[in-house]
């Protein structure tokens, strides 16, 4: 699993995914289908996510109603932004799809 903080037009969200990268074409397509066509993503260590989200992490990972390839762990932008130091974020990944 990869964990990433995704900065979108509506603010940051924390995602868990089984895709190999945060700019995998299938992941980009999935976001685009949800209306997210542009984002900046930063990979964060999954262990740090587990440590900070504890039970919520376990609940999300055990939720069989979600697909295995993409899970939203936190969509409260303020909480996501202040839960991770900017120094903990990996290199930025820029995705800018078609705006049409």
C-alpha positions in Angstrom: 0.0 0.0 0.0 1.1 3.5 -0.7 -0.2 6.5 1.3 -0.3 9.9 -0.2 -1.5 13.4 0.7 -3.2 14.8 -2.4 -3.7 18.6 -2.7 -6.8 19.1 -4.9 -8.9 22.1 -5.7 -11.0 21.5 -2.6 -8.0 21.0 -0.2 -5.8 18.1 0.9 -7.0 14.5 1.3 -5.2 11.4 2.5 -5.4 8.4 0.3 -4.3 4.8 0.6 -3.8 3.0 -2.7 -2.4 -0.3 -4.0 -1.2 1.4 -7.3 2.5 1.4 -7.8 2.7 5.2 -8.0 0.6 8.2 -7.1 0.5 9.2 -10.8 -0.4 5.7 -12.1 -2.6 6.2 -15.2 -5.3 4.1 -13.7 -5.3 6.1 -10.5 -5.4 9.4 -12.5 -8.4 8.0 -14.5 -10.1 7.0 -11.2 -9.6 10.5 -9.8 -10.8 12.1 -13.1 -14.0 10.1 -13.0 -14.6 11.6 -9.5 -14.0 15.1 -10.9 -10.4 15.5 -9.7 -8.4 16.3 -12.8 -5.6 18.2 -11.3 -3.6 17.5 -8.1 -0.2 17.6 -6.4 0.5 14.4 -4.5 3.1 13.7 -1.9 3.9 10.1 -0.7 4.0 9.7 3.0 5.3 6.6 4.9 2.5 4.2 5.5 3.8 3.5 9.0 3.4 7.2 9.9 -0.2 7.0 8.7 -0.9 3.9 10.7 0.7 5.6 13.8 -1.3 8.8 13.5 -4.7 7.3 12.5 -4.7 4.2 14.6 -8.1 2.6 14.7 -9.4 4.7 11.8 -6.7 3.3 9.6 -7.6 -0.3 10.6 -11.3 0.4 10.0 -10.7 1.9 6.6 -8.4 -1.0 5.7 -11.0 -3.6 6.9 -13.9 -1.9 5.1 -15.0 -4.4 2.5 -17.4 -2.0 0.9 -14.4 -0.1 -0.6 -12.3 -1.3 -3.4 -8.7 -2.4 -2.7 -7.1 0.0 -5.1 -8.1 3.3 -3.6 -9.3 4.2 -0.1 -9.8 7.7 1.3 -8.5 7.8 4.9 -9.1 11.4 5.6 -10.9 14.1 3.6 -10.8 16.8 6.3 -8.3 19.1 4.7 -7.4 21.0 7.8 -6.8 17.7 9.7 -4.7 16.2 6.9 -2.7 19.4 6.4 -1.8 19.7 10.1 -1.3 16.0 10.7 1.9 15.8 8.7 5.0 18.1 8.7 5.9 19.4 5.3 9.3 17.9 5.9 7.7 14.5 6.0 6.2 14.7 2.6 8.0 13.1 -0.3 8.8 14.7 -3.6 5.8 16.3 -5.3 4.0 14.5 -8.1 2.1 16.9 -10.4 -0.9 15.6 -12.4 -2.8 18.0 -14.7 -5.4 16.3 -16.8 -7.6 17.8 -19.5 -9.7 20.6 -18.2 -12.4 20.0 -20.8 
